[in-house]
Amino acid sequence: MERIIPTDTVKFIEKKLHNRKQIKQKIDEWRWSVQCPENKQAIPGSGYISDPTANQAIKLANPPKYIRNYMKWLELIDETERFCRKRNSRIFDIWYGQGFQTAVHAYTTNGIKKNTFQKNRDSAVGYLLIRAMSAGLCTLSENKDKNAAI
């Protein structure tokens, strides 16, 4: 059966699912850089006009767009995992939560049939794609450039 979702879009969504830890790390690194800036004032009152604590609060309350997008992706990936677990799918345990492995290795070592594995994988990708499209994070496009910058 031919796929409805373009292959490039499936790869893009699967990359997001596989890179959950890296997305979380980027968010944490940004928060840490705001909470512990490198250019702290050495002498009180020497050229800094504003309150550093207030500046940190403002930056944390209104992160840059790329960090907000990472936060949305992380929230949607967590939502996708809950969706899959409600349906007794272990796809996050055997495929997305693991390091690099082949699909054949993933379903054979976990005693799952190939069709079941593929169905669960397609379900996770489809759910995340629909949620990401409604959040404005990606499009259903064969053009890599439309999804690449997000």
C-alpha positions in Angstrom: 0.0 0.0 0.0 1.3 3.5 -0.9 1.9 5.9 2.0 -0.3 8.9 2.4 2.3 10.8 4.3 5.4 11.7 2.2 8.6 9.8 3.1 10.5 13.0 3.9 7.8 14.1 6.3 7.8 10.7 8.0 11.6 10.9 8.3 11.3 14.4 9.8 8.7 13.3 12.4 10.7 10.1 13.3 13.8 12.2 13.8 11.9 14.4 16.3 10.7 11.2 18.1 14.2 9.8 18.2 15.8 13.1 19.3 13.6 13.7 22.4 16.6 13.8 24.7 18.5 16.2 22.5 15.5 18.5 22.3 15.2 18.5 26.1 18.9 19.1 26.5 18.7 22.2 24.2 15.9 23.6 26.3 17.8 22.9 29.5 21.0 24.5 28.2 19.1 27.6 27.2 17.5 27.8 30.7 20.8 27.3 32.3 22.4 30.1 30.1 19.7 32.5 31.2 19.9 31.5 34.9 23.7 31.7 35.0 24.8 34.2 32.4 28.6 34.5 31.7 28.6 38.3 31.7 27.6 39.0 35.3 28.3 42.4 36.7 31.7 42.4 38.5 31.2 45.6 40.5 27.7 46.6 41.6 26.4 49.6 39.7 29.1 49.7 37.0 27.2 50.2 33.8 24.3 47.8 34.1 21.0 49.7 34.0 18.5 47.1 35.0 17.9 44.5 37.6 19.5 41.1 36.5 17.0 39.1 38.4 14.1 40.8 36.6 15.9 40.4 33.3 16.2 36.6 33.9 12.5 36.4 34.8 11.5 38.2 31.6 13.8 36.0 29.5 12.5 32.8 31.1 8.8 34.0 30.7 9.3 34.9 27.1 11.9 32.5 25.5 13.0 33.0 21.9 10.9 31.4 19.1 13.2 28.5 18.5 13.1 27.6 22.2 9.3 27.9 22.2 9.2 25.5 19.2 11.5 23.0 21.1 9.1 23.2 24.0 6.1 22.6 21.8 7.9 19.6 20.2 8.8 18.2 23.6 5.2 18.6 24.8 3.8 16.9 21.7 6.3 14.0 21.8 5.3 13.4 25.5 1.6 13.6 24.4 2.4 11.1 21.6 4.0 8.7 24.1 1.0 8.9 26.4 -1.3 8.2 23.4 0.7 5.1 22.4 0.9 3.8 26.0 -2.9 4.1 26.3 -3.2 1.7 23.4 -0.7 -0.7 25.0 1.9 0.1 22.4 5.5 -0.3 23.6 7.0 1.5 20.6 8.7 4.1 22.8 10.3 1.4 24.9 11.6 -0.7 22.0 12.2 1.9 19.2 12.2 5.6 20.1 13.6 5.3 23.6 16.6 3.2 22.4 19.9 4.1 20.8 20.6 3.3 17.2 19.3 -0.1 16.1 17.6 -1.5 13.0 13.9 -2.0 12.9 14.4 -5.8 12.4 16.5 -5.9 15.6 13.9 -3.9 17.5 11.0 -6.1 16.8 12.8 -9.5 16.8 14.5 -9.0 20.2 11.2 -7.8 21.7 9.1 -10.6 20.3 6.8 -8.4 18.3 5.6 -9.2 14.8 6.8 -7.0 12.0 3.2 -5.8 11.1 2.5 -4.9 14.7 5.7 -3.0 15.0 5.0 -1.1 11.8 1.4 -0.4 12.8 2.6 1.0 16.2 5.3 3.1 14.5 2.9 4.5 11.9 0.4 5.3 14.7 3.0 7.3 16.6 4.2 9.1 13.5 0.7 9.9 12.3 -0.5 11.1 15.8 2.6 13.4 16.2 2.3 14.7 12.6 -1.4 15.7 13.1 -0.7 17.4 16.4 2.4 19.2 15.1 0.5 20.4 12.0 -2.3 21.8 14.3 0.4 23.5 16.4 2.0 25.0 13.3 5.3 23.2 13.7 5.3 21.4 10.3 3.4 20.8 7.1 2.4 17.8 5.1 4.9 18.5 2.3 7.4 16.7 0.2 9.6 19.8 0.3 12.3 19.4 2.9 12.9 23.1 3.2 9.4 23.8 4.7 10.1 21.5 7.7 13.8 21.9 7.9 13.9 25.3 9.7 11.4 24.2 12.3 
